[in-house]
Amino acid sequence: MDHTTGTTQKEEMKMIEKNNTTFHEKQRLRQVWIWILMIFPTIIVWYIAIQELLFNNPVGNSNASNQMIFVFWLGFGILFPLFFYKLKLITSVRQDGVYVRFVPFHFSF
């Protein structure tokens, strides 16, 4: 089952045949170099959050409140990597044109 659209493989194949699709492709951002570039800032944010929030040990000249560090950790430590994990590019070639969908920005073709 495709968790982003809620359709199964069989339903998706029926939809492809119904739309007279010549070519259909899904791409995800699973390249190692992208995740390596993204993991370093994520690790830094996790380190700062753990030091500041759990051990109450200020990192650097920290003037940020615990609430601000928590919001930073939530945004860049959890939501940003999750956002990259969910990115998907769907390309469909039909008789009437080429359709491109970049999930989560485009909800339909």
C-alpha positions as CSV (number, residue, x, y, z in Angstrom):
1,M,0.0,0.0,0.0
2,D,1.2,3.5,-0.9
3,H,1.0,5.4,2.4
4,T,1.1,8.8,0.8
5,T,-2.0,8.3,-1.4
6,G,-3.6,5.4,0.4
7,T,-3.8,3.2,-2.8
8,T,-2.6,-0.3,-3.2
9,Q,-0.4,-1.5,-6.1
10,K,-3.4,-3.2,-7.8
11,E,-5.5,0.0,-7.6
12,E,-2.6,2.1,-8.9
13,M,-2.1,-0.3,-11.9
14,K,-5.8,0.0,-12.8
15,M,-5.6,3.8,-12.6
16,I,-2.5,3.7,-14.9
17,E,-4.4,1.6,-17.4
18,K,-7.5,3.8,-17.1
19,N,-5.6,7.0,-17.8
20,N,-3.9,5.4,-20.8
21,T,-0.4,5.9,-19.3
22,T,2.6,5.0,-21.4
23,F,5.2,5.4,-18.6
24,H,4.9,5.8,-14.9
25,E,7.8,6.2,-12.4
26,K,8.3,7.0,-8.7
27,Q,11.5,8.4,-7.3
28,R,12.4,8.9,-3.7
29,L,15.3,10.8,-2.2
30,R,17.2,7.8,-0.9
31,Q,20.7,8.6,-2.1
32,V,23.4,8.2,0.5
33,W,25.1,11.5,-0.1
34,I,21.8,13.5,0.5
35,W,21.3,11.7,3.8
36,I,25.0,12.2,4.8
37,L,24.6,16.0,4.2
38,M,21.4,16.1,6.2
39,I,22.5,13.9,9.1
40,F,25.3,16.2,10.3
41,P,23.0,19.2,11.2
42,T,20.5,16.8,12.6
43,I,23.1,15.2,14.9
44,I,24.2,18.7,16.0
45,V,20.7,19.7,16.9
46,W,20.1,16.5,18.8
47,Y,23.4,17.0,20.7
48,I,22.5,20.6,21.7
49,A,18.9,19.5,22.7
50,I,20.2,16.6,24.9
51,Q,22.8,18.8,26.6
52,E,20.5,21.7,27.2
53,L,17.2,20.0,27.9
54,L,18.2,16.8,29.7
55,F,21.5,17.6,31.3
56,N,20.9,21.4,31.8
57,N,24.4,22.0,30.5
58,P,24.6,25.1,28.3
59,V,26.4,24.7,25.0
60,G,28.4,27.7,23.9
61,N,27.0,31.1,24.7
62,S,23.5,29.9,24.9
63,N,20.9,32.6,25.4
64,A,18.0,30.5,24.1
65,S,15.3,29.3,26.4
66,N,14.5,25.7,26.8
67,Q,11.2,26.2,24.8
68,M,13.2,27.7,21.9
69,I,15.6,24.8,21.9
70,F,12.7,22.3,22.0
71,V,11.1,24.0,19.0
72,F,14.5,23.9,17.2
73,W,14.9,20.3,18.0
74,L,11.4,19.4,16.9
75,G,11.8,21.3,13.6
76,F,15.3,20.4,12.6
77,G,15.9,17.2,14.6
78,I,12.6,15.4,13.7
79,L,10.4,17.2,11.2
80,F,13.1,18.1,8.7
81,P,14.5,14.6,8.3
82,L,10.9,13.2,8.2
83,F,10.1,15.7,5.5
84,F,13.0,14.5,3.4
85,Y,12.1,10.9,3.9
86,K,8.6,11.6,2.6
87,L,9.6,13.5,-0.5
88,K,8.7,11.7,-3.7
89,L,8.7,12.6,-7.4
90,I,6.1,10.9,-9.6
91,T,6.3,11.2,-13.4
92,S,3.6,9.9,-15.7
93,V,3.6,10.0,-19.5
94,R,0.2,9.9,-21.0
95,Q,-1.2,10.5,-24.5
96,D,-2.2,14.0,-23.6
97,G,1.1,15.0,-22.0
98,V,3.7,14.6,-19.3
99,Y,2.5,14.9,-15.7
100,V,4.9,15.5,-12.8
101,R,3.9,15.4,-9.2
102,F,6.3,16.3,-6.3
103,V,4.8,15.0,-3.1
104,P,4.1,16.7,-0.6
105,F,3.9,19.9,-2.7
106,H,1.5,18.7,-5.4
107,F,-1.6,16.8,-4.2
108,S,-2.7,15.6,-7.7
109,F,-1.6,15.7,-11.3
